[in-house]
Each structure stands twice: as structure tokens, then as C-alpha cells.
């Protein structure tokens, strides 16, 4: 019984492009995650304000409550 010859896999992406992608990914991982200013949880990358999703939702909810109460005071 003979073994099958192993065929080398065909490279789809050039090694230079693969190496540059690995380097760019490594620099993204090196950044420390930004913490929420309210509860110190991690915030999503690229967030406009330093709030986690829970604190952001609470802030939006509080704004809605204030807007609903304003006409009652007038």
C-alpha cells in the first residue's frame, strides 16, 4: 500500500500582505481599552464618549424622562 503524495496548499494571499495585516492587527491589540467614566466597564472601540453601552442607555433614558417632565412644569 502506497501513501498519497501530499500536495502543498496553494497560497491565495501573498506573504507580504499577510505579514502587514498581522502587524496592523498587533498594533490594534496593543491599545489599552478605554474604561467607562461611570462604572469602569470597557467601552466600545471608537466611541464618541467614554461610556459603556449600559450607562449610555441610562443617559438617553434620563434625557427622555426630563423632556417628558418639562411640558408638565410649564
C-alpha positions in Angstrom: 0.0 0.0 0.0 1.4 3.4 -1.0 0.8 6.7 0.7 -0.7 9.5 -1.2 1.6 12.3 -2.1 0.9 15.4 0.0 0.2 18.4 -2.1 1.4 21.7 -0.8 -1.5 24.1 -0.2 -1.8 26.9 -2.8 -1.2 30.4 -1.3 -4.0 32.7 -2.0 -2.6 35.8 -0.3 0.9 36.9 -0.8 3.2 36.6 2.3 3.9 40.4 2.3 0.2 41.3 2.5 -0.4 38.7 5.2 2.6 40.0 7.3 1.4 43.6 7.0 -2.1 42.5 8.1 -0.7 40.7 11.1 1.4 43.7 12.1 -1.6 46.1 11.9 -3.7 43.7 14.0 -1.0 43.5 16.6 -0.9 47.3 16.9 -4.6 47.4 17.4 -4.5 44.9 20.2 -1.7 46.8 22.0 -4.0 49.7 22.9 -5.5 49.7 26.3 -9.3 49.6 26.4 -11.0 52.8 27.4 -13.0 52.5 30.7 -16.4 53.9 31.3 -16.3 57.0 33.4 -19.3 55.9 35.4 -18.9 52.2 36.1 -15.4 51.4 34.8 -16.6 48.8 32.3 -15.0 48.6 28.9 -16.3 50.9 26.2 -16.7 50.0 22.6 -13.7 51.0 20.4 -14.1 54.4 18.7 -16.9 55.5 21.0 -17.6 59.3 20.9 -17.9 59.5 24.7 -16.3 57.3 27.4 -19.5 55.5 28.4 -20.3 51.8 28.2 -23.5 50.7 26.5 -25.4 50.4 29.8 -24.5 53.9 31.0 -25.2 55.3 27.6 -28.7 53.8 27.5 -29.3 55.1 31.0 -28.2 58.6 29.9 -30.6 58.5 26.9 -33.4 57.3 29.1 -32.8 60.1 31.6 -32.9 62.7 28.8 -36.3 61.3 27.7 -37.7 61.5 31.2 -36.6 65.1 31.5 -38.1 66.0 28.1 -41.4 64.5 29.2 -41.5 66.3 32.5 -40.7 69.8 31.0 -44.2 70.4 29.5 -45.8 69.5 32.8 -43.9 72.2 34.6 -45.0 75.0 32.2 
